[in-house]
Amino acid sequence: MRIKPEEVSNIIRSEIENYSRTLDMVETGTVIEIGDGIARVYGLDKAMAGELLEFENGLMGMSLNLEED
């Protein structure tokens, strides 16, 4: 069996055209302090350790410490 590049290209093109991206904004927090690449954020009560967070400017971060204070 031989793989034809045209078939692969058509499959990839079809997948890209039919891709639908959905985003659900669940919770918004407030940045209290930023320093050395670390942001302290208040108000993300439902955030889980290791969860990917997106900041207002599009920068991505990961939640690591889930202290209440």
trRosetta pair geometry for C-beta under 8 A, 3 or more apart (Angstrom, degrees):
i j d omega theta_ij theta_ji phi_ij phi_ji
3 7 7.2 -128 -171 62 64 118
3 8 6.5 41 171 -45 106 119
4 7 4.4 82 74 3 99 107
4 8 7.1 -176 91 -7 53 84
5 8 5.7 -57 -148 39 37 111
5 9 6.1 39 154 -21 70 107
6 9 5.6 -54 -146 38 30 113
6 10 6.2 31 155 -20 64 107
7 10 5.8 -55 -148 36 30 111
7 11 6.4 30 154 -19 64 105
8 11 5.8 -55 -150 36 30 111
8 12 6.3 27 154 -15 65 107
9 12 5.9 -57 -146 39 29 108
9 13 6.1 29 156 -19 65 110
10 13 5.7 -53 -142 39 29 112
10 14 6.2 31 157 -21 63 108
11 14 5.8 -56 -148 36 28 112
11 15 6.4 28 154 -19 64 106
12 15 5.8 -55 -148 36 31 111
12 16 6.4 29 155 -18 65 106
13 16 5.9 -57 -149 37 30 110
13 17 6.3 27 155 -17 65 109
14 17 5.8 -56 -145 38 29 110
14 18 6.2 9 162 -3 65 114
15 18 6.2 -70 -142 48 25 98
15 19 6.4 48 153 -53 63 97
16 19 5.7 -35 -151 -3 31 120
25 28 7.2 17 173 -56 111 94
26 46 6.7 -88 134 80 125 141
27 43 7.4 -177 169 136 102 82
27 44 5.6 115 124 -131 130 67
27 45 7.2 -141 -147 41 149 72
27 46 5.5 172 -40 43 154 110
27 47 7.2 -129 80 -51 144 81
28 43 6.9 -14 106 121 52 127
29 41 4.4 67 124 168 141 108
29 42 5.9 165 -171 80 100 35
29 43 3.8 162 -128 71 69 93
29 44 4.1 -45 -60 -44 133 91
29 47 7.8 -19 -43 -34 138 133
30 41 6.8 154 75 -159 36 68
30 42 5.1 -22 62 62 92 90
30 43 5.3 73 9 7 83 133
31 34 6.3 9 173 -50 123 102
31 39 5.4 -52 -136 -172 107 116
31 40 7.3 108 -163 75 60 52
31 41 5.5 -38 -99 -101 54 78
31 55 7.4 34 -60 -134 131 114
32 40 4.6 -54 62 100 104 102
32 41 6.7 175 5 -103 85 21
32 42 5.3 69 -42 -14 119 108
33 39 7.2 166 88 -154 50 48
33 40 4.3 23 49 34 92 116
34 38 7.3 171 -150 86 50 46
34 39 4.9 -11 -103 -104 84 78
34 40 7.6 -141 -67 20 42 69
35 38 6.2 -20 72 58 60 87
39 55 7.4 108 1 -87 176 133
39 61 6.3 -64 32 -112 121 172
41 44 5.8 30 120 -4 117 122
41 53 7.6 -153 17 165 169 165
44 47 3.9 28 144 -21 115 123
44 53 7.4 -33 -121 -111 160 135
44 63 7.1 -136 113 -101 146 138
47 51 5.3 -149 -165 54 79 142
47 53 6.9 -4 -127 -77 129 119
47 63 4.7 166 161 -91 125 169
47 66 6.8 -164 93 -113 95 105
48 51 4.6 105 60 -40 75 119
48 63 6.9 127 81 78 34 135
48 66 7.7 -21 -148 -83 26 146
49 63 6.2 -124 -121 109 32 94
49 64 6.6 48 -147 -143 82 28
49 66 5.8 -92 -67 -24 85 124
50 62 6.3 -17 -147 -174 36 110
50 63 6.8 -43 19 69 17 77
50 64 7.5 67 -65 -97 47 54
51 62 7.1 154 75 -154 36 63
51 63 4.8 9 52 29 87 118
52 60 6.0 -14 -172 -170 99 111
52 61 7.6 147 -158 80 54 35
52 62 6.0 -35 -100 -99 53 72
53 60 7.0 146 78 -161 48 59
53 61 4.9 -26 65 70 100 85
53 62 6.9 165 15 -98 87 18
53 63 5.8 89 -28 -42 121 91
54 58 6.9 -25 -169 -143 101 31
54 59 7.5 149 -157 80 57 39
54 60 5.6 -31 -100 -103 66 70
54 61 7.9 163 -89 24 21 72
55 58 7.1 -32 74 40 75 19
55 59 4.6 -5 44 63 120 89
55 60 7.4 -152 8 -80 82 21
55 61 6.5 55 -33 -1 105 112
63 66 6.7 54 161 -75 113 89
